[in-house]
């Protein structure tokens, strides 16, 4: 029987399954809609789709380094408990290995992982573990030397915060110190040159408005802004921040002493930027009762 687009659409709307899964279900069952629904349920795909509306803000960040190439990948789950699951950790580690071979997160989702796409591996894991999951972000970096660090590690190479530092010169011990600094302080950029000009201009305008509230003359305000923007840069740019290992030096100064040039960094933190909608206990129970 020919499988039409309208049939696939109907099955997707009924089960919430993905387009390719819906098409395969119909093909496997000769267009029988009820049998296709059962097929999806048997495979756990309808169940997985049903969970896709739930917020996945926990999980793990995994980091991998291969020579001068490093990647950090965030794989989310609904609860912190899943992040401690050995099977989930193994999957995340495998996804990070695959990430070394691709350029972005969309390519990662489509990439092969043991004969299946990463997206399919995630779907299968949702059905098995029973929580919504997603490969949310991936960042990569290149350098003469790339050093990795994981904060609050749940397993080797994965935890709540993953950092990669690219350097010229220096040694791994210094690179690890810088990575730990980045994990703790979370700089916005490497240097002033890397900051978004719009962000800088917005901060300057805010500081000018604050200064004008004092009623001081414009000439005085302009001098005040120079000092305030210098302080701002020392707070948000890595090379100008006070080094946590030795606060008497900036990170840039410490790098110079170590014979290193920091050329870039990546920092991913689990759940960063995800808005989690909290419900009261009664609402959660009511939702659970409705399935």
Buried (B, 14 or more C-beta within 10 A) or exposed (E): EEBEEEBBEBBBEBBBBBEEBBBBBBBBBEBBBEBBBBBBBEBBBBBBBBBBEEBBBBBBBBBBBEEEBBBBBBBBBBBBEBBEBEEBBEBBBBBBBBBBEBEEBEBBBEBEBEEEBBBBBBBBBBBEBEBBBBBBBBBBBEBBBBBBBBBEBBBEBBBBBBBBBBBEBBEBEBBBBBBBBBBEBBBEBBBBEEBEEEEBEEBBEEBBEEBEEEEEEEEEBEEBBEEBBEEBBEEBBBBBBBBBEEEEBBBBBBBBEBEBBBBBBBBBBBBBEEEEEEEEEEEEEEEEEEE
